């Protein structure tokens, strides 16, 4: 019983830590208009310090993107 409780507590701590990390940005959200050659990766690499994979994930989550296909002129909210 104690082992299961310990595992649940550790998973909860990890979830809270991850949520806190992803919700604390470097600034306010901003709107970005997609250009013809843009990809999620290129936008994340230009817009976020550190690992672009985290930026791609945050852009996908914030904009409720089901695929990584972008359209020129599409507006994306970039988390701060």
N, CA, C and O atoms as a CHARMM CRD file, in Angstrom:
* protein
*
  320
    1    1 UNK  N      0.82700  -1.19500   0.00000 PROA 1      0.00000
    2    1 UNK  CA     0.00000   0.00000   0.00000 PROA 1      0.00000
    3    1 UNK  C      0.87400   1.26300   0.00000 PROA 1      0.00000
    4    1 UNK  O      0.62800   2.20300  -0.75500 PROA 1      0.00000
    5    2 UNK  N      1.89700   1.26000   0.86300 PROA 2      0.00000
    6    2 UNK  CA     2.76800   2.42600   0.94200 PROA 2      0.00000
    7    2 UNK  C      3.49100   2.65800  -0.38000 PROA 2      0.00000
    8    2 UNK  O      3.68400   3.80000  -0.79500 PROA 2      0.00000
    9    3 UNK  N      3.89000   1.57500  -1.03900 PROA 3      0.00000
   10    3 UNK  CA     4.57900   1.68900  -2.32900 PROA 3      0.00000
   11    3 UNK  C      3.71000   2.34100  -3.38600 PROA 3      0.00000
   12    3 UNK  O      4.18200   3.17900  -4.15500 PROA 3      0.00000
   13    4 UNK  N      2.43600   1.95900  -3.42700 PROA 4      0.00000
   14    4 UNK  CA     1.51300   2.55600  -4.39600 PROA 4      0.00000
   15    4 UNK  C      1.30700   4.03400  -4.10700 PROA 4      0.00000
   16    4 UNK  O      1.26000   4.85500  -5.02300 PROA 4      0.00000
   17    5 UNK  N      1.18300   4.36700  -2.82200 PROA 5      0.00000
   18    5 UNK  CA     0.99900   5.76500  -2.43600 PROA 5      0.00000
   19    5 UNK  C      2.22700   6.59000  -2.81000 PROA 5      0.00000
   20    5 UNK  O      2.10500   7.72400  -3.27400 PROA 5      0.00000
   21    6 UNK  N      3.39300   6.02100  -2.60700 PROA 6      0.00000
   22    6 UNK  CA     4.63300   6.71000  -2.95700 PROA 6      0.00000
   23    6 UNK  C      4.70900   6.95500  -4.46600 PROA 6      0.00000
   24    6 UNK  O      5.10500   8.03700  -4.89900 PROA 6      0.00000
   25    7 UNK  N      4.33700   5.96700  -5.25500 PROA 7      0.00000
   26    7 UNK  CA     4.35400   6.12100  -6.71500 PROA 7      0.00000
   27    7 UNK  C      3.38000   7.20400  -7.15500 PROA 7      0.00000
   28    7 UNK  O      3.71500   8.03000  -8.00300 PROA 7      0.00000
   29    8 UNK  N      2.17700   7.20900  -6.58700 PROA 8      0.00000
   30    8 UNK  CA     1.18100   8.22900  -6.93000 PROA 8      0.00000
   31    8 UNK  C      1.69600   9.61200  -6.55600 PROA 8      0.00000
   32    8 UNK  O      1.53400  10.56200  -7.32300 PROA 8      0.00000
   33    9 UNK  N      2.31300   9.73500  -5.38900 PROA 9      0.00000
   34    9 UNK  CA     2.84600  11.02800  -4.95300 PROA 9      0.00000
   35    9 UNK  C      3.96200  11.50000  -5.88400 PROA 9      0.00000
   36    9 UNK  O      4.03900  12.68500  -6.20800 PROA 9      0.00000
   37   10 UNK  N      4.82000  10.58600  -6.31300 PROA 10     0.00000
   38   10 UNK  CA     5.90700  10.96500  -7.21600 PROA 10     0.00000
   39   10 UNK  C      5.37000  11.39400  -8.57800 PROA 10     0.00000
   40   10 UNK  O      5.85200  12.36700  -9.15700 PROA 10     0.00000
   41   11 UNK  N      4.37900  10.67500  -9.09100 PROA 11     0.00000
   42   11 UNK  CA     3.78200  11.05700 -10.37100 PROA 11     0.00000
   43   11 UNK  C      3.10000  12.41900 -10.28000 PROA 11     0.00000
   44   11 UNK  O      3.19200  13.22500 -11.20500 PROA 11     0.00000
   45   12 UNK  N      2.42200  12.67300  -9.17300 PROA 12     0.00000
   46   12 UNK  CA     1.76700  13.97000  -8.98800 PROA 12     0.00000
   47   12 UNK  C      2.80800  15.09000  -8.94400 PROA 12     0.00000
   48   12 UNK  O      2.60500  16.15100  -9.53400 PROA 12     0.00000
   49   13 UNK  N      3.91100  14.85500  -8.25000 PROA 13     0.00000
   50   13 UNK  CA     4.96800  15.87000  -8.17200 PROA 13     0.00000
   51   13 UNK  C      5.56300  16.14300  -9.55100 PROA 13     0.00000
   52   13 UNK  O      5.83700  17.29400  -9.89100 PROA 13     0.00000
   53   14 UNK  N      5.76200  15.09900 -10.34000 PROA 14     0.00000
   54   14 UNK  CA     6.27500  15.29300 -11.69600 PROA 14     0.00000
   55   14 UNK  C      5.29700  16.08300 -12.55300 PROA 14     0.00000
   56   14 UNK  O      5.70400  16.97100 -13.30200 PROA 14     0.00000
   57   15 UNK  N      4.01500  15.76700 -12.44700 PROA 15     0.00000
   58   15 UNK  CA     3.00400  16.47000 -13.24000 PROA 15     0.00000
   59   15 UNK  C      2.94700  17.94300 -12.86500 PROA 15     0.00000
   60   15 UNK  O      2.86100  18.80200 -13.74400 PROA 15     0.00000
   61   16 UNK  N      2.99400  18.24400 -11.58500 PROA 16     0.00000
   62   16 UNK  CA     2.96100  19.63900 -11.13700 PROA 16     0.00000
   63   16 UNK  C      4.21200  20.37000 -11.60500 PROA 16     0.00000
   64   16 UNK  O      4.13100  21.51400 -12.05400 PROA 16     0.00000
   65   17 UNK  N      5.35200  19.72900 -11.50500 PROA 17     0.00000
   66   17 UNK  CA     6.59700  20.35300 -11.95700 PROA 17     0.00000
   67   17 UNK  C      6.59700  20.62600 -13.44300 PROA 17     0.00000
   68   17 UNK  O      7.04900  21.68600 -13.87700 PROA 17     0.00000
   69   18 UNK  N      6.09400  19.68600 -14.23600 PROA 18     0.00000
   70   18 UNK  CA     6.03400  19.87400 -15.68000 PROA 18     0.00000
   71   18 UNK  C      5.05900  20.98700 -16.03400 PROA 18     0.00000
   72   18 UNK  O      5.36200  21.81500 -16.89300 PROA 18     0.00000
   73   19 UNK  N      3.90000  21.02300 -15.39500 PROA 19     0.00000
   74   19 UNK  CA     2.91400  22.06900 -15.67500 PROA 19     0.00000
   75   19 UNK  C      3.47600  23.43800 -15.31100 PROA 19     0.00000
   76   19 UNK  O      3.27100  24.40600 -16.04300 PROA 19     0.00000
   77   20 UNK  N      4.17100  23.52700 -14.20500 PROA 20     0.00000
   78   20 UNK  CA     4.75400  24.80500 -13.79800 PROA 20     0.00000
   79   20 UNK  C      5.81800  25.24800 -14.78900 PROA 20     0.00000
   80   20 UNK  O      5.91000  26.43300 -15.11100 PROA 20     0.00000
   81   21 UNK  N      6.61900  24.31500 -15.27200 PROA 21     0.00000
   82   21 UNK  CA     7.67700  24.65600 -16.22300 PROA 21     0.00000
   83   21 UNK  C      7.10800  25.15700 -17.53600 PROA 21     0.00000
   84   21 UNK  O      7.60000  26.14200 -18.08700 PROA 21     0.00000
   85   22 UNK  N      6.07700  24.49400 -18.04700 PROA 22     0.00000
   86   22 UNK  CA     5.55300  24.87100 -19.35200 PROA 22     0.00000
   87   22 UNK  C      4.69500  26.12400 -19.29400 PROA 22     0.00000
   88   22 UNK  O      4.51500  26.78500 -20.31600 PROA 22     0.00000
   89   23 UNK  N      4.15900  26.46900 -18.12700 PROA 23     0.00000
   90   23 UNK  CA     3.29500  27.63800 -18.05500 PROA 23     0.00000
   91   23 UNK  C      4.05600  28.91500 -17.71200 PROA 23     0.00000
   92   23 UNK  O      3.48300  30.00100 -17.79000 PROA 23     0.00000
   93   24 UNK  N      5.31600  28.81700 -17.33900 PROA 24     0.00000
   94   24 UNK  CA     6.11400  29.99600 -17.01800 PROA 24     0.00000
   95   24 UNK  C      6.95100  30.36600 -18.22800 PROA 24     0.00000
   96   24 UNK  O      7.95600  29.71600 -18.51600 PROA 24     0.00000
   97   25 UNK  N      6.54900  31.38500 -18.92200 PROA 25     0.00000
   98   25 UNK  CA     7.27600  31.79600 -20.10900 PROA 25     0.00000
   99   25 UNK  C      8.18700  32.96400 -19.82100 PROA 25     0.00000
  100   25 UNK  O      8.27900  33.44600 -18.69200 PROA 25     0.00000
  101   26 UNK  N      8.85100  33.40300 -20.85500 PROA 26     0.00000
  102   26 UNK  CA     9.77100  34.52200 -20.73200 PROA 26     0.00000
  103   26 UNK  C      9.05600  35.85400 -20.90300 PROA 26     0.00000
  104   26 UNK  O      9.67200  36.90500 -20.72000 PROA 26     0.00000
  105   27 UNK  N      7.78900  35.83900 -21.24600 PROA 27     0.00000
  106   27 UNK  CA     7.05700  37.07600 -21.44700 PROA 27     0.00000
  107   27 UNK  C      5.62200  36.79700 -21.82800 PROA 27     0.00000
  108   27 UNK  O      5.13700  35.67200 -21.70100 PROA 27     0.00000
  109   28 UNK  N      4.95000  37.82800 -22.29700 PROA 28     0.00000
  110   28 UNK  CA     3.53700  37.66400 -22.66000 PROA 28     0.00000
  111   28 UNK  C      3.36400  36.86900 -23.95300 PROA 28     0.00000
  112   28 UNK  O      4.27700  36.76400 -24.77100 PROA 28     0.00000
  113   29 UNK  N      2.17600  36.32100 -24.10700 PROA 29     0.00000
  114   29 UNK  CA     1.85900  35.64000 -25.36100 PROA 29     0.00000
  115   29 UNK  C      1.89200  36.64800 -26.49500 PROA 29     0.00000
  116   29 UNK  O      1.66700  37.84100 -26.29300 PROA 29     0.00000
  117   30 UNK  N      2.17700  36.14500 -27.69500 PROA 30     0.00000
  118   30 UNK  CA     2.17300  37.02200 -28.86400 PROA 30     0.00000
  119   30 UNK  C      1.58700  36.26000 -30.04300 PROA 30     0.00000
  120   30 UNK  O      1.59200  35.03000 -30.07100 PROA 30     0.00000
  121   31 UNK  N      1.08700  37.00500 -31.00700 PROA 31     0.00000
  122   31 UNK  CA     0.50500  36.40800 -32.20300 PROA 31     0.00000
  123   31 UNK  C      1.54900  36.40000 -33.31000 PROA 31     0.00000
  124   31 UNK  O      2.27100  37.37800 -33.50600 PROA 31     0.00000
  125   32 UNK  N      1.62000  35.29900 -34.02100 PROA 32     0.00000
  126   32 UNK  CA     2.56300  35.14300 -35.12300 PROA 32     0.00000
  127   32 UNK  C      1.78100  34.73800 -36.36400 PROA 32     0.00000
  128   32 UNK  O      0.93100  33.85000 -36.30300 PROA 32     0.00000
  129   33 UNK  N      2.06600  35.38900 -37.49200 PROA 33     0.00000
  130   33 UNK  CA     1.42800  35.04800 -38.76300 PROA 33     0.00000
  131   33 UNK  C      2.39200  34.15700 -39.55000 PROA 33     0.00000
  132   33 UNK  O      3.53800  34.53300 -39.79600 PROA 33     0.00000
  133   34 UNK  N      1.92000  32.98400 -39.93700 PROA 34     0.00000
  134   34 UNK  CA     2.74000  31.98000 -40.62100 PROA 34     0.00000
  135   34 UNK  C      3.10500  32.44900 -42.02800 PROA 34     0.00000
  136   34 UNK  O      2.25700  32.93200 -42.77800 PROA 34     0.00000
  137   35 UNK  N      4.39100  32.29500 -42.37100 PROA 35     0.00000
  138   35 UNK  CA     4.91100  32.59200 -43.70800 PROA 35     0.00000
  139   35 UNK  C      4.97100  31.30100 -44.52900 PROA 35     0.00000
  140   35 UNK  O      4.92000  30.21000 -43.96100 PROA 35     0.00000
  141   36 UNK  N      5.08000  31.41200 -45.85600 PROA 36     0.00000
  142   36 UNK  CA     5.04700  30.21400 -46.71700 PROA 36     0.00000
  143   36 UNK  C      6.08100  29.13600 -46.37700 PROA 36     0.00000
  144   36 UNK  O      5.79400  27.94900 -46.53600 PROA 36     0.00000
  145   37 UNK  N      7.25300  29.51400 -45.92100 PROA 37     0.00000
  146   37 UNK  CA     8.29600  28.51300 -45.65400 PROA 37     0.00000
  147   37 UNK  C      8.36300  28.08300 -44.18800 PROA 37     0.00000
  148   37 UNK  O      9.23000  27.28700 -43.82700 PROA 37     0.00000
  149   38 UNK  N      7.48100  28.58500 -43.34900 PROA 38     0.00000
  150   38 UNK  CA     7.51600  28.27300 -41.91700 PROA 38     0.00000
  151   38 UNK  C      7.10500  26.83600 -41.62400 PROA 38     0.00000
  152   38 UNK  O      6.25800  26.25700 -42.30300 PROA 38     0.00000
  153   39 UNK  N      7.72800  26.28400 -40.60000 PROA 39     0.00000
  154   39 UNK  CA     7.32400  25.01500 -40.00900 PROA 39     0.00000
  155   39 UNK  C      7.20800  25.24700 -38.50600 PROA 39     0.00000
  156   39 UNK  O      7.72400  26.23800 -37.99000 PROA 39     0.00000
  157   40 UNK  N      6.53900  24.34900 -37.80600 PROA 40     0.00000
  158   40 UNK  CA     6.48100  24.48500 -36.34800 PROA 40     0.00000
  159   40 UNK  C      7.88900  24.49600 -35.76300 PROA 40     0.00000
  160   40 UNK  O      8.18500  25.25200 -34.83800 PROA 40     0.00000
  161   41 UNK  N      8.74400  23.65100 -36.31400 PROA 41     0.00000
  162   41 UNK  CA    10.12100  23.57200 -35.80600 PROA 41     0.00000
  163   41 UNK  C     10.85100  24.89800 -36.00400 PROA 41     0.00000
  164   41 UNK  O     11.51500  25.38000 -35.08600 PROA 41     0.00000
  165   42 UNK  N     10.73600  25.49200 -37.18900 PROA 42     0.00000
  166   42 UNK  CA    11.46500  26.74000 -37.44700 PROA 42     0.00000
  167   42 UNK  C     10.93600  27.87400 -36.57300 PROA 42     0.00000
  168   42 UNK  O     11.71000  28.70400 -36.09600 PROA 42     0.00000
  169   43 UNK  N      9.62900  27.91300 -36.36400 PROA 43     0.00000
  170   43 UNK  CA     9.04800  28.94800 -35.49900 PROA 43     0.00000
  171   43 UNK  C      9.53100  28.75100 -34.07000 PROA 43     0.00000
  172   43 UNK  O      9.93700  29.71100 -33.41600 PROA 43     0.00000
  173   44 UNK  N      9.49300  27.51700 -33.57900 PROA 44     0.00000
  174   44 UNK  CA     9.93100  27.23400 -32.21100 PROA 44     0.00000
  175   44 UNK  C     11.41500  27.52900 -32.03400 PROA 44     0.00000
  176   44 UNK  O     11.81900  28.07100 -31.00500 PROA 44     0.00000
  177   45 UNK  N     12.22800  27.17800 -33.02500 PROA 45     0.00000
  178   45 UNK  CA    13.66900  27.41400 -32.92600 PROA 45     0.00000
  179   45 UNK  C     13.98800  28.90500 -32.85400 PROA 45     0.00000
  180   45 UNK  O     14.91900  29.30600 -32.15600 PROA 45     0.00000
  181   46 UNK  N     13.22300  29.72800 -33.57000 PROA 46     0.00000
  182   46 UNK  CA    13.44500  31.18000 -33.54400 PROA 46     0.00000
  183   46 UNK  C     12.85200  31.83000 -32.29800 PROA 46     0.00000
  184   46 UNK  O     13.36500  32.84600 -31.82800 PROA 46     0.00000
  185   47 UNK  N     11.78800  31.26100 -31.76300 PROA 47     0.00000
  186   47 UNK  CA    11.00400  31.94300 -30.73700 PROA 47     0.00000
  187   47 UNK  C     11.29800  31.50900 -29.30900 PROA 47     0.00000
  188   47 UNK  O     10.92800  32.21000 -28.36800 PROA 47     0.00000
  189   48 UNK  N     11.96000  30.36400 -29.12800 PROA 48     0.00000
  190   48 UNK  CA    12.17800  29.82900 -27.78400 PROA 48     0.00000
  191   48 UNK  C     13.64600  29.53800 -27.55400 PROA 48     0.00000
  192   48 UNK  O     14.34200  29.04000 -28.43800 PROA 48     0.00000
  193   49 UNK  N     14.10600  29.85400 -26.36000 PROA 49     0.00000
  194   49 UNK  CA    15.45800  29.47900 -25.97000 PROA 49     0.00000
  195   49 UNK  C     15.42500  28.01300 -25.55400 PROA 49     0.00000
  196   49 UNK  O     14.41800  27.53500 -25.03300 PROA 49     0.00000
  197   50 UNK  N     16.49600  27.31800 -25.77800 PROA 50     0.00000
  198   50 UNK  CA    16.54800  25.91900 -25.36000 PROA 50     0.00000
  199   50 UNK  C     16.07600  24.97600 -26.45100 PROA 50     0.00000
  200   50 UNK  O     16.20900  25.26200 -27.64100 PROA 50     0.00000
  201   51 UNK  N     15.53200  23.86400 -26.03300 PROA 51     0.00000
  202   51 UNK  CA    15.13600  22.77800 -26.92600 PROA 51     0.00000
  203   51 UNK  C     13.89500  23.14600 -27.73500 PROA 51     0.00000
  204   51 UNK  O     12.83800  23.38500 -27.15300 PROA 51     0.00000
  205   52 UNK  N     13.99900  23.19800 -29.06500 PROA 52     0.00000
  206   52 UNK  CA    12.83300  23.53900 -29.89400 PROA 52     0.00000
  207   52 UNK  C     11.66900  22.56400 -29.73700 PROA 52     0.00000
  208   52 UNK  O     10.52100  22.92800 -29.99400 PROA 52     0.00000
  209   53 UNK  N     11.95400  21.32100 -29.31600 PROA 53     0.00000
  210   53 UNK  CA    10.86200  20.35800 -29.12400 PROA 53     0.00000
  211   53 UNK  C      9.85900  20.84900 -28.09300 PROA 53     0.00000
  212   53 UNK  O      8.65700  20.63900 -28.25100 PROA 53     0.00000
  213   54 UNK  N     10.33900  21.49800 -27.04300 PROA 54     0.00000
  214   54 UNK  CA     9.43800  22.04900 -26.02700 PROA 54     0.00000
  215   54 UNK  C      8.60800  23.17100 -26.63500 PROA 54     0.00000
  216   54 UNK  O      7.41300  23.27400 -26.36000 PROA 54     0.00000
  217   55 UNK  N      9.22500  24.01000 -27.45300 PROA 55     0.00000
  218   55 UNK  CA     8.49700  25.08300 -28.12000 PROA 55     0.00000
  219   55 UNK  C      7.43900  24.56000 -29.06900 PROA 55     0.00000
  220   55 UNK  O      6.32900  25.08900 -29.11100 PROA 55     0.00000
  221   56 UNK  N      7.77100  23.51800 -29.83900 PROA 56     0.00000
  222   56 UNK  CA     6.79200  22.90600 -30.74900 PROA 56     0.00000
  223   56 UNK  C      5.61100  22.39600 -29.94300 PROA 56     0.00000
  224   56 UNK  O      4.45900  22.63600 -30.30400 PROA 56     0.00000
  225   57 UNK  N      5.89400  21.69200 -28.85100 PROA 57     0.00000
  226   57 UNK  CA     4.82400  21.14100 -28.01300 PROA 57     0.00000
  227   57 UNK  C      3.92700  22.26000 -27.47100 PROA 57     0.00000
  228   57 UNK  O      2.70200  22.14600 -27.50100 PROA 57     0.00000
  229   58 UNK  N      4.54000  23.33800 -26.97600 PROA 58     0.00000
  230   58 UNK  CA     3.75500  24.43700 -26.41200 PROA 58     0.00000
  231   58 UNK  C      2.90600  25.12800 -27.48000 PROA 58     0.00000
  232   58 UNK  O      1.75500  25.47700 -27.21700 PROA 58     0.00000
  233   59 UNK  N      3.45100  25.32700 -28.66900 PROA 59     0.00000
  234   59 UNK  CA     2.67700  25.93900 -29.75900 PROA 59     0.00000
  235   59 UNK  C      1.50200  25.03900 -30.12800 PROA 59     0.00000
  236   59 UNK  O      0.38000  25.51500 -30.30000 PROA 59     0.00000
  237   60 UNK  N      1.76000  23.73800 -30.25100 PROA 60     0.00000
  238   60 UNK  CA     0.68000  22.79900 -30.58500 PROA 60     0.00000
  239   60 UNK  C     -0.41900  22.82100 -29.53100 PROA 60     0.00000
  240   60 UNK  O     -1.60400  22.85200 -29.86500 PROA 60     0.00000
  241   61 UNK  N     -0.03100  22.80600 -28.26500 PROA 61     0.00000
  242   61 UNK  CA    -1.01400  22.79300 -27.18300 PROA 61     0.00000
  243   61 UNK  C     -1.80800  24.09100 -27.13300 PROA 61     0.00000
  244   61 UNK  O     -3.03400  24.06400 -27.02600 PROA 61     0.00000
  245   62 UNK  N     -1.12800  25.21800 -27.20900 PROA 62     0.00000
  246   62 UNK  CA    -1.79000  26.52400 -27.07900 PROA 62     0.00000
  247   62 UNK  C     -2.76000  26.78500 -28.21900 PROA 62     0.00000
  248   62 UNK  O     -3.78000  27.44800 -28.03300 PROA 62     0.00000
  249   63 UNK  N     -2.44200  26.26200 -29.40600 PROA 63     0.00000
  250   63 UNK  CA    -3.26800  26.51900 -30.58600 PROA 63     0.00000
  251   63 UNK  C     -4.16700  25.34200 -30.96100 PROA 63     0.00000
  252   63 UNK  O     -4.83500  25.37200 -31.99500 PROA 63     0.00000
  253   64 UNK  N     -4.18400  24.31100 -30.12400 PROA 64     0.00000
  254   64 UNK  CA    -5.04200  23.13600 -30.34000 PROA 64     0.00000
  255   64 UNK  C     -4.82900  22.55100 -31.73600 PROA 64     0.00000
  256   64 UNK  O     -5.78900  22.26100 -32.45000 PROA 64     0.00000
  257   65 UNK  N     -3.56700  22.38300 -32.11600 PROA 65     0.00000
  258   65 UNK  CA    -3.23800  21.86300 -33.44400 PROA 65     0.00000
  259   65 UNK  C     -3.29100  20.33700 -33.43400 PROA 65     0.00000
  260   65 UNK  O     -2.66500  19.69200 -32.59300 PROA 65     0.00000
  261   66 UNK  N     -4.03300  19.77300 -34.36400 PROA 66     0.00000
  262   66 UNK  CA    -4.13500  18.31700 -34.48200 PROA 66     0.00000
  263   66 UNK  C     -3.02400  17.75100 -35.36500 PROA 66     0.00000
  264   66 UNK  O     -2.67000  16.57800 -35.24300 PROA 66     0.00000
  265   67 UNK  N     -2.47600  18.57800 -36.24900 PROA 67     0.00000
  266   67 UNK  CA    -1.37800  18.15400 -37.12400 PROA 67     0.00000
  267   67 UNK  C     -0.30900  19.24100 -37.11100 PROA 67     0.00000
  268   67 UNK  O     -0.50900  20.32200 -36.55700 PROA 67     0.00000
  269   68 UNK  N      0.81600  18.93700 -37.72600 PROA 68     0.00000
  270   68 UNK  CA     1.88500  19.93900 -37.79800 PROA 68     0.00000
  271   68 UNK  C      1.84200  20.72600 -39.10200 PROA 68     0.00000
  272   68 UNK  O      2.78900  21.44600 -39.42000 PROA 68     0.00000
  273   69 UNK  N      0.75900  20.59700 -39.85800 PROA 69     0.00000
  274   69 UNK  CA     0.60300  21.31800 -41.12100 PROA 69     0.00000
  275   69 UNK  C      0.18000  22.75800 -40.84800 PROA 69     0.00000
  276   69 UNK  O     -0.81200  23.00600 -40.16300 PROA 69     0.00000
  277   70 UNK  N      0.94100  23.69600 -41.39000 PROA 70     0.00000
  278   70 UNK  CA     0.62800  25.11900 -41.24300 PROA 70     0.00000
  279   70 UNK  C      0.26400  25.69300 -42.60400 PROA 70     0.00000
  280   70 UNK  O      0.72200  25.21100 -43.64000 PROA 70     0.00000
  281   71 UNK  N     -0.57100  26.73600 -42.58600 PROA 71     0.00000
  282   71 UNK  CA    -0.96900  27.42000 -43.81900 PROA 71     0.00000
  283   71 UNK  C     -0.44700  28.85500 -43.78100 PROA 71     0.00000
  284   71 UNK  O     -0.55300  29.51500 -42.74800 PROA 71     0.00000
  285   72 UNK  N      0.11400  29.35000 -44.88400 PROA 72     0.00000
  286   72 UNK  CA     0.53300  30.75500 -44.91800 PROA 72     0.00000
  287   72 UNK  C     -0.65400  31.65100 -44.56000 PROA 72     0.00000
  288   72 UNK  O     -1.76700  31.45900 -45.04900 PROA 72     0.00000
  289   73 UNK  N     -0.39100  32.62600 -43.70200 PROA 73     0.00000
  290   73 UNK  CA    -1.43800  33.52900 -43.24600 PROA 73     0.00000
  291   73 UNK  C     -2.11600  33.07500 -41.96800 PROA 73     0.00000
  292   73 UNK  O     -2.82000  33.85600 -41.32800 PROA 73     0.00000
  293   74 UNK  N     -1.91300  31.81600 -41.58700 PROA 74     0.00000
  294   74 UNK  CA    -2.49800  31.29100 -40.35100 PROA 74     0.00000
  295   74 UNK  C     -1.90800  32.04400 -39.16700 PROA 74     0.00000
  296   74 UNK  O     -0.71300  32.33600 -39.14300 PROA 74     0.00000
  297   75 UNK  N     -2.74700  32.35700 -38.18700 PROA 75     0.00000
  298   75 UNK  CA    -2.27300  33.04900 -36.98600 PROA 75     0.00000
  299   75 UNK  C     -2.08900  32.03400 -35.86700 PROA 75     0.00000
  300   75 UNK  O     -2.96700  31.21500 -35.59300 PROA 75     0.00000
  301   76 UNK  N     -0.93700  32.10700 -35.23400 PROA 76     0.00000
  302   76 UNK  CA    -0.62300  31.24700 -34.10200 PROA 76     0.00000
  303   76 UNK  C     -0.38100  32.10700 -32.87800 PROA 76     0.00000
  304   76 UNK  O      0.19700  33.19000 -32.97600 PROA 76     0.00000
  305   77 UNK  N     -0.81700  31.63300 -31.73600 PROA 77     0.00000
  306   77 UNK  CA    -0.47800  32.27900 -30.47700 PROA 77     0.00000
  307   77 UNK  C      0.77200  31.58300 -29.95700 PROA 77     0.00000
  308   77 UNK  O      0.78300  30.36800 -29.76100 PROA 77     0.00000
  309   78 UNK  N      1.82400  32.36600 -29.73700 PROA 78     0.00000
  310   78 UNK  CA     3.07000  31.82900 -29.19600 PROA 78     0.00000
  311   78 UNK  C      3.10000  32.11700 -27.70500 PROA 78     0.00000
  312   78 UNK  O      3.11900  33.28000 -27.30200 PROA 78     0.00000
  313   79 UNK  N      3.10400  31.07100 -26.87700 PROA 79     0.00000
  314   79 UNK  CA     3.16600  31.28400 -25.43400 PROA 79     0.00000
  315   79 UNK  C      4.42900  32.04300 -25.05900 PROA 79     0.00000
  316   79 UNK  O      5.47200  31.88800 -25.69600 PROA 79     0.00000
  317   80 UNK  N      4.32800  32.86400 -24.02100 PROA 80     0.00000
  318   80 UNK  CA     5.46600  33.66600 -23.58000 PROA 80     0.00000
  319   80 UNK  C      6.53600  32.86700 -22.92400 PROA 80     0.00000
  320   80 UNK  O      7.55200  33.42200 -22.50400 PROA 80     0.00000
